């Protein structure tokens, strides 16, 4: 009976037949009323799940204003086409159409998109809160950031938000010395102690207001920061929130995309379905096109949050660097072996830094003889801003501590 049950409950792997796979055009683009270069990114889907999208580098891309003037975009590499900010700027109330001609002569066009007015952001603020991770099983203290918006002019209003985080933090083990050789170890005059990291949001944040509802946004949740899980609040944090006006159709696009992204990875989750684009092949309307041409007015607001305002005032738990940031002291004597001589300090240095995972931090000298005794190392991510952060203070940054 055991073997019968075992055989009946086995799950056979399934390999789908992808012989009918067709590479689809993917379009990503946003036009606002900001005086900046606008980007249209073109790529094609690929069959392999581990493959990178194929960048489209030989297309002709242009934007029409209503049925009048047409502005051509210049190619900048990586499938990215840009406008000239000195020549072309989006205007509220005007209608825009994206035009694409690929190298094989296929012509694509977006639906006409009107740039709708957007209300101003009234305020950004935060409150102490509790968030949940690990499938809602683990709770963490932190802050939730909220947004209030001023009254909009539209009866039916649809809004979308993006945000960019920037935070200043201190390296736990900044590199203080340069190792030249055993006899020459020099002190770094300008030790890089502080770093700034930036990160853009990947969440889909939208809100629709139907006719008859108040068109004032109050306490719209933007993001949650768990104070003990990152260094965001360790010194000073900044968030820049952008508020976009979007059409009803674009609102439906984002809602469907959110459903697909949050559908779950098991057989009981919602199954993937095509998300309708506003771009089509003008000679073959049945050809699927992925992505969306966005036309939105935008307003933005920045908020700074200091260590004193968050951790100290609200009594939040501190972030502690992981054990991988511990200092490592190493000496040739640690490698004494009966099979050969122990390494020199030069060989020891090369051994630890050859794979670029560790940095040399400082030397340790014997207090009796003042001879070199040990070399101290730390993971690059804990000692060097250059790994994934920027060592330069952003132009907009204001130190409030």
C-alpha positions as CSV (number, residue, x, y, z in Angstrom):
1,X,0.0,0.0,0.0
2,X,2.9,2.4,0.8
3,X,4.4,2.0,-2.7
4,X,1.0,2.4,-4.3
5,X,0.4,5.7,-2.5
6,X,4.0,6.8,-3.3
7,X,3.5,6.2,-7.0
8,X,0.2,7.9,-7.1
9,X,1.4,11.0,-5.4
10,X,4.6,11.6,-7.4
11,X,4.7,14.9,-9.4
12,X,6.1,14.6,-12.9
13,X,8.2,17.6,-14.2
14,X,6.6,19.4,-17.1
15,X,8.6,21.0,-19.9
16,X,6.4,23.3,-22.1
17,X,6.8,23.2,-25.8
18,X,8.2,26.6,-26.9
19,X,8.5,25.9,-30.6
20,X,5.8,28.5,-31.4
21,X,7.6,31.2,-29.4
22,X,7.6,34.6,-31.0
23,X,9.9,37.5,-29.9
24,X,7.7,40.5,-29.0
25,X,8.5,44.2,-29.0
26,X,8.7,45.7,-25.5
27,X,8.3,49.5,-25.2
28,X,9.0,51.5,-22.1
29,X,8.7,55.3,-22.1
30,X,7.5,58.3,-20.1
31,X,6.9,61.9,-21.2
32,X,6.2,64.5,-18.5
33,X,6.1,68.3,-18.2
34,X,9.6,68.4,-16.7
35,X,12.3,70.1,-18.8
36,X,14.5,67.0,-19.1
37,X,15.4,64.5,-21.8
38,X,12.7,61.8,-22.1
39,X,13.6,58.2,-22.7
40,X,12.0,55.5,-24.9
41,X,13.5,52.1,-24.3
42,X,13.0,49.3,-26.9
43,X,13.8,45.7,-26.4
44,X,12.6,42.2,-27.5
45,X,11.6,39.3,-25.4
46,X,13.7,36.2,-25.4
47,X,12.8,32.5,-24.9
48,X,15.3,31.6,-22.2
49,X,14.3,32.6,-18.6
50,X,18.0,33.3,-17.8
51,X,18.6,35.4,-20.9
52,X,18.8,39.1,-21.1
53,X,16.3,41.0,-23.3
54,X,17.5,41.8,-26.8
55,X,18.0,45.6,-27.2
56,X,16.6,47.2,-30.3
57,X,19.2,49.5,-31.7
58,X,18.2,50.2,-35.3
59,X,14.7,51.7,-35.0
60,X,13.4,55.1,-36.0
61,X,11.6,56.6,-33.0
62,X,9.6,59.8,-33.0
63,X,6.9,61.6,-31.0
64,X,4.0,63.5,-32.6
65,X,2.2,66.4,-30.9
66,X,-1.4,65.8,-31.9
67,X,-1.6,65.6,-35.7
68,X,1.1,68.3,-36.0
69,X,4.8,68.5,-35.3
70,X,7.0,65.4,-35.1
71,X,10.1,65.2,-32.9
72,X,12.8,62.5,-33.7
73,X,14.6,60.8,-30.8
74,X,18.4,60.1,-30.9
75,X,19.8,56.7,-30.1
76,X,22.1,56.5,-27.0
77,X,22.9,52.8,-26.8
78,X,21.3,50.0,-24.8
79,X,18.0,50.3,-26.7
80,X,17.5,53.8,-25.3
81,X,16.3,56.7,-27.5
82,X,16.2,60.2,-26.1
83,X,14.7,63.6,-26.8
84,X,16.6,66.9,-26.7
85,X,15.4,68.8,-23.6
86,X,16.2,72.2,-25.3
87,X,13.9,71.4,-28.2
88,X,11.0,69.3,-26.8
89,X,9.1,69.5,-23.5
90,X,5.7,68.1,-22.6
91,X,2.8,70.5,-22.1
92,X,-0.3,69.8,-20.0
93,X,-3.4,69.5,-22.2
94,X,-1.6,68.5,-25.4
95,X,-1.9,65.1,-27.0
96,X,1.1,62.9,-27.8
97,X,1.6,59.8,-30.1
98,X,4.7,57.6,-30.1
99,X,5.8,56.3,-33.5
100,X,8.3,53.4,-34.1
101,X,9.7,52.0,-37.3
102,X,11.9,48.9,-36.9
103,X,14.6,47.8,-39.3
104,X,12.3,45.2,-40.9
105,X,9.8,47.9,-41.9
106,X,7.2,47.2,-39.2
107,X,5.5,50.4,-38.0
108,X,4.1,50.8,-34.5
109,X,2.0,53.6,-33.1
110,X,0.6,54.4,-29.7
111,X,-2.9,55.6,-28.9
112,X,-3.2,59.4,-28.6
113,X,-2.3,60.2,-25.0
114,X,-3.4,63.5,-23.4
115,X,-1.2,65.0,-20.7
116,X,-3.6,65.5,-17.8
117,X,-3.0,68.1,-15.0
118,X,-1.7,66.9,-11.7
119,X,-2.4,68.3,-8.2
120,X,0.5,69.5,-6.0
121,X,1.7,67.3,-3.2
122,X,0.7,69.0,0.0
123,X,2.9,67.1,2.5
124,X,5.1,64.1,3.2
125,X,5.2,62.8,6.8
126,X,5.9,59.6,8.7
127,X,4.6,57.7,11.7
128,X,5.9,54.9,13.9
129,X,4.6,51.6,12.5
130,X,5.0,47.8,12.4
131,X,5.6,46.0,9.1
132,X,5.6,42.3,8.3
133,X,8.1,40.1,6.3
134,X,8.5,36.4,5.6
135,X,4.9,35.9,4.4
136,X,3.5,38.1,7.1
137,X,5.0,35.9,9.9
138,X,7.8,38.2,11.1
139,X,7.1,41.7,12.5
140,X,9.5,44.7,12.4
141,X,9.3,48.1,14.0
142,X,9.9,51.1,11.8
143,X,8.2,54.1,10.1
144,X,5.6,54.3,7.4
145,X,5.8,57.3,5.1
146,X,2.5,58.9,3.9
147,X,1.4,61.5,1.4
148,X,-1.3,64.2,1.4
149,X,-2.2,65.8,-1.9
150,X,-4.0,69.0,-2.7
151,X,-7.4,69.1,-4.3
152,X,-7.4,68.1,-8.0
153,X,-9.3,69.7,-10.8
154,X,-10.4,66.5,-12.5
155,X,-13.8,64.8,-11.6
156,X,-12.4,61.4,-12.3
157,X,-8.7,61.5,-11.2
158,X,-6.1,58.7,-11.4
159,X,-2.7,59.1,-9.8
160,X,0.5,57.1,-9.7
161,X,3.6,57.5,-7.5
162,X,7.2,56.7,-7.8
163,X,9.9,57.4,-5.2
164,X,13.7,57.5,-4.9
165,X,15.4,56.9,-1.6
166,X,18.8,58.3,-0.6
167,X,20.5,57.7,2.7
168,X,23.8,58.6,4.3
169,X,25.5,56.0,6.4
170,X,28.9,55.3,8.0
171,X,31.1,52.4,6.9
172,X,31.8,50.0,9.8
173,X,35.4,49.4,8.8
174,X,36.7,52.2,6.5
175,X,40.0,51.5,4.8
176,X,42.7,53.6,6.6
177,X,46.0,52.3,5.2
178,X,47.5,51.4,1.8
179,X,49.6,48.3,1.8
180,X,52.6,48.7,-0.6
181,X,54.8,46.0,0.9
182,X,55.9,44.7,4.3
183,X,58.2,47.6,4.7
184,X,55.9,50.3,3.3
185,X,52.4,50.8,4.7
186,X,51.1,54.3,4.2
187,X,48.4,56.1,6.1
188,X,45.4,57.4,3.9
189,X,45.1,61.1,4.5
190,X,41.4,61.4,3.4
191,X,39.6,58.3,4.9
192,X,36.2,57.8,3.2
193,X,34.0,57.2,6.2
194,X,30.6,58.2,4.9
195,X,28.7,56.9,1.9
196,X,25.4,57.8,0.2
197,X,23.2,55.1,-1.4
198,X,20.3,55.7,-3.8
199,X,17.5,53.3,-4.7
200,X,14.5,53.7,-6.9
201,X,11.1,52.2,-6.0
202,X,9.9,49.1,-7.9
203,X,6.4,49.1,-6.4
204,X,3.3,49.9,-8.3
205,X,1.5,52.7,-6.4
206,X,-1.8,54.0,-7.9
207,X,-5.0,55.5,-6.7
208,X,-8.3,56.1,-8.6
209,X,-10.9,58.6,-7.6
210,X,-14.3,58.2,-9.2
211,X,-17.0,60.8,-9.7
212,X,-18.8,61.7,-6.5
213,X,-15.7,61.0,-4.3
214,X,-13.6,63.6,-2.8
215,X,-10.6,64.3,-5.0
216,X,-8.2,65.1,-2.1
217,X,-5.7,62.4,-1.2
218,X,-5.1,61.9,2.5
219,X,-2.6,59.6,4.2
220,X,-1.7,57.7,1.1
221,X,0.9,55.0,2.1
222,X,4.1,55.3,0.1
223,X,6.6,53.0,1.8
224,X,7.6,51.3,5.1
225,X,11.2,51.3,6.5
226,X,12.1,48.7,9.1
227,X,14.8,50.5,11.2
228,X,16.7,47.3,12.2
229,X,16.9,45.8,8.7
230,X,18.9,48.5,6.9
231,X,21.1,51.5,7.5
232,X,18.5,53.9,6.0
233,X,17.8,55.7,9.3
234,X,21.3,55.3,10.9
235,X,22.3,58.9,10.1
236,X,20.0,60.7,7.7
237,X,17.5,59.6,5.1
238,X,15.8,61.4,2.2
239,X,12.8,60.4,0.0
240,X,11.8,62.1,-3.2
241,X,8.2,61.3,-4.2
242,X,6.9,62.0,-7.7
243,X,3.1,62.2,-8.3
244,X,1.8,61.5,-11.9
245,X,-1.5,62.2,-13.5
246,X,-2.6,59.2,-15.5
247,X,-5.6,58.2,-17.7
248,X,-8.1,55.6,-16.8
249,X,-6.7,53.2,-19.4
250,X,-3.2,53.6,-17.9
251,X,-4.6,53.1,-14.5
252,X,-6.0,49.8,-15.7
253,X,-2.7,48.9,-17.2
254,X,-0.9,49.3,-13.9
255,X,-3.6,47.5,-12.0
256,X,-3.3,44.5,-14.3
257,X,0.5,44.5,-14.2
258,X,0.3,44.6,-10.4
259,X,-2.0,41.5,-10.4
260,X,0.4,39.6,-12.6
261,X,3.4,40.5,-10.5
262,X,1.7,39.6,-7.3
263,X,-0.1,36.5,-8.6
264,X,2.1,34.0,-6.7
265,X,4.5,31.3,-7.8
266,X,2.5,28.2,-7.1
267,X,-0.4,26.5,-9.0
268,X,-2.9,28.0,-6.6
269,X,-1.9,31.6,-7.4
270,X,-3.4,33.7,-10.1
271,X,-2.3,32.6,-13.5
272,X,-0.4,35.0,-15.8
273,X,-2.5,36.9,-18.4
274,X,-1.5,39.4,-21.1
275,X,-1.4,43.0,-20.0
276,X,-2.9,45.2,-22.7
277,X,-0.6,47.8,-24.1
278,X,-1.5,51.2,-25.7
279,X,0.9,50.5,-28.6
280,X,0.1,48.4,-31.7
281,X,1.4,47.4,-35.1
282,X,-0.5,49.7,-37.6
283,X,-0.5,47.0,-40.3
284,X,-1.1,44.0,-38.0
285,X,-3.2,45.0,-35.0
286,X,-3.3,41.4,-33.8
287,X,0.5,41.4,-33.1
288,X,1.0,41.6,-29.3
289,X,3.2,44.5,-28.0
290,X,4.4,44.7,-24.4
291,X,4.8,47.9,-22.4
292,X,3.1,51.2,-22.3
293,X,3.7,54.7,-23.6
294,X,3.1,57.0,-20.6
295,X,2.2,60.6,-20.8
296,X,1.8,62.2,-17.4
297,X,2.2,65.6,-15.8
298,X,4.3,65.3,-12.6
299,X,4.9,67.1,-9.3
300,X,7.4,66.1,-6.7
301,X,8.3,66.7,-3.0
302,X,11.3,65.7,-0.9
303,X,11.4,64.8,2.8
304,X,14.5,64.4,5.1
305,X,14.4,62.3,8.2
306,X,17.3,62.4,10.7
307,X,18.5,59.8,13.2
308,X,17.3,62.0,16.1
309,X,13.8,62.4,14.6
310,X,13.3,58.7,13.9
311,X,15.5,56.3,16.0
312,X,15.9,58.5,19.1
313,X,12.5,60.2,19.2
314,X,10.4,57.2,18.3
315,X,12.5,54.7,20.2
316,X,13.1,52.4,17.2
317,X,15.6,49.5,17.2
318,X,19.0,50.2,15.6
319,X,20.5,48.5,12.6
320,X,23.6,46.3,13.3
321,X,26.0,45.4,10.6
322,X,26.0,41.6,9.8
323,X,28.8,39.3,11.1
324,X,30.3,39.3,7.6
325,X,31.5,42.9,8.5
326,X,33.7,41.7,11.3
327,X,37.4,42.6,11.2
328,X,39.7,39.7,10.3
329,X,43.2,39.7,11.8
330,X,45.6,37.5,9.9
331,X,49.3,36.6,10.6
332,X,51.8,34.4,8.7
333,X,52.0,32.3,11.9
334,X,48.4,31.3,11.4
335,X,49.5,29.3,8.3
336,X,52.5,27.4,9.8
337,X,52.6,24.1,8.1
338,X,54.9,21.0,8.1
339,X,54.6,20.9,4.3
340,X,56.3,24.2,3.6
341,X,57.3,27.6,4.9
342,X,54.7,30.0,6.3
343,X,53.8,32.8,3.9
344,X,55.3,36.3,3.9
345,X,53.2,39.4,4.7
346,X,53.3,40.2,1.0
347,X,51.9,36.8,0.1
348,X,49.4,37.0,2.9
349,X,48.2,40.4,1.5
350,X,47.9,38.9,-2.0
351,X,46.0,35.9,-0.7
352,X,43.3,38.0,1.0
353,X,42.8,40.6,-1.6
354,X,43.3,38.7,-4.9
355,X,39.6,38.0,-5.4
356,X,38.6,41.6,-4.6
357,X,36.3,40.5,-1.8
358,X,38.4,41.8,1.0
359,X,40.2,45.1,1.6
360,X,43.3,45.7,3.7
361,X,42.2,48.0,6.6
362,X,45.2,48.5,8.8
363,X,48.4,46.9,10.2
364,X,49.0,45.7,13.8
365,X,52.5,46.1,15.3
366,X,54.0,44.2,18.2
367,X,54.1,46.6,21.1
368,X,57.4,45.2,22.3
369,X,59.4,45.2,19.1
370,X,57.2,47.5,16.9
371,X,57.6,44.9,14.1
372,X,54.7,44.1,11.9
373,X,52.6,41.4,13.6
374,X,49.3,41.1,11.8
375,X,47.3,42.5,8.8
376,X,43.6,43.4,9.3
377,X,41.1,42.8,6.5
378,X,37.4,43.5,6.0
379,X,34.8,42.6,3.4
380,X,34.8,45.2,0.6
381,X,31.1,45.9,1.1
382,X,31.9,47.0,4.7
383,X,35.0,49.1,4.0
384,X,34.6,50.7,0.5
385,X,31.8,53.0,-0.8
386,X,32.7,52.1,-4.4
387,X,31.2,48.7,-4.3
388,X,27.5,49.6,-4.8
389,X,27.2,53.1,-3.3
390,X,28.5,56.5,-4.3
391,X,31.3,58.2,-2.2
392,X,30.2,61.7,-3.4
393,X,27.5,63.6,-1.6
394,X,24.6,64.2,-4.0
395,X,24.1,67.8,-5.2
396,X,20.7,68.1,-3.5
397,X,21.8,66.8,-0.2
398,X,21.5,68.9,3.0
399,X,23.1,67.7,6.2
400,X,20.6,68.4,9.0
401,X,22.3,66.7,11.9
